[in-house]
Amino acid sequence: MNTQPDISCAEFDQDVDELAVGTLGEPERSRLLAHAAGCPGCEAQLNWLAGLADRLLLLVPAVEPPAGFE
């Protein structure tokens, strides 16, 4: 169910990865979040991808930058 007539599920799919990792800017971020709030399928996809991104970050080893790196 799409409660936002200005964005379709197909359009949501195009940017959901950026939304899930927090790199999508406004106003597109708000449009996608509003769509997900009214579309259970897209909301589930966003939640799954955001959870996956969080888990992947936990796997990245902590690395100190080399001396002199600015």
N, C-alpha and C positions, 0 to 999 in steps of 0.2 A: 504494500500500500504506500503510495507516494503522496504525502500531504504538501509537498512543495512543488507546485506546477512548473517552476522555472528550472528544476533539475531532475533528471531521470536517474534511474538506477544505473544505466549504462554510463552516464556522466559521472556518477558517484564512483563507479569502478575505476575510472581513469585516474582519479586523484586520491583514492582511499589509502594507498601506500604512504604518500606524503603526509596525509592527515594522521595516520597511525604513528608515525615517527616524530611528529611535531614540527615538520618543516614547511607546512602549507601556510601561506599568509592570508591575511584578511583581504577582502570579505569572503573569499572562497571557503575559508575554514568554517565560518559561521553558516554558510549555505549548506555545506556538507553535514555539519553537525545537526542542523535543523532537519535535513532530509533523514538522517539516521534516526533521529528521535521519533519520526513517524513511520519508519519502514523497518520492521523487525529483521528482515533478511540482511539489509545493509548494516544495521546496528550490530548484528551478530558477526558479520564480516569484519567490521571495524574493531570490535572487541577482541576477536581472534588475532588479527594482525598486530594490534597494540600489545597484547599479551606476548605474542611471539617476539616482537621487537624488544620488549623488556627482558625477556629470558635470554635473548642473544647478547644483550649488553652485559649480562652477568658472566658470560663466557669469555669476554674480551679480557686478556691479561692486562694488568696495570703496567704501564711502561713509563719510566721517567724520561723526559726529553734530554737530549745530549747537552752537556755543558755549553753555554754560550748561545743556546737556542732562544730566540726571541720572536 
